[in-house]
Amino acid sequence: MLDNVIQNVTDIKSMPEVLKTVEGLKNDGYRYVTMICLKANEGHELIYIFEKDDKLKHLRYFVKPGEKPKSVSGIYLCALLIENEYQDLFGLTFEGLAIDYKGHLYLTPNSPKTPLA
């Protein structure tokens, strides 16, 4: 979807491979920048963004409907914020979150549920 906009994208086919690759990037000195979430083909496209020496590296993973992606907050603690945000906004469920706000990081009990889903 973003191939013509984002360069240096690596497609990852499995969640264990995502975790292994993210761990390797951390060990290589990469900084976790953020993650982008897009609705795509009845699922979600996650694009993890990393930086080292002013160069960006992107990992793309497609989350199938009903799939619960693993949290990378055990590798990069700061990831818990964006993962909780996407639980709130898109209705995703990240397994193994370091801190799980269970859909209430930004949304109050009276807010619409998963407004971007």
Secondary structure as GFF3:
##gff-version 3
##sequence-region A 1 117
A	DSSP	beta_strand	9	12	.	.	.	ID=ss1
A	DSSP	alpha_helix	15	27	.	.	.	ID=ss2
A	DSSP	beta_strand	31	40	.	.	.	ID=ss3
A	DSSP	beta_strand	43	52	.	.	.	ID=ss4
A	DSSP	beta_strand	55	63	.	.	.	ID=ss5
A	DSSP	alpha_helix	79	90	.	.	.	ID=ss6
###
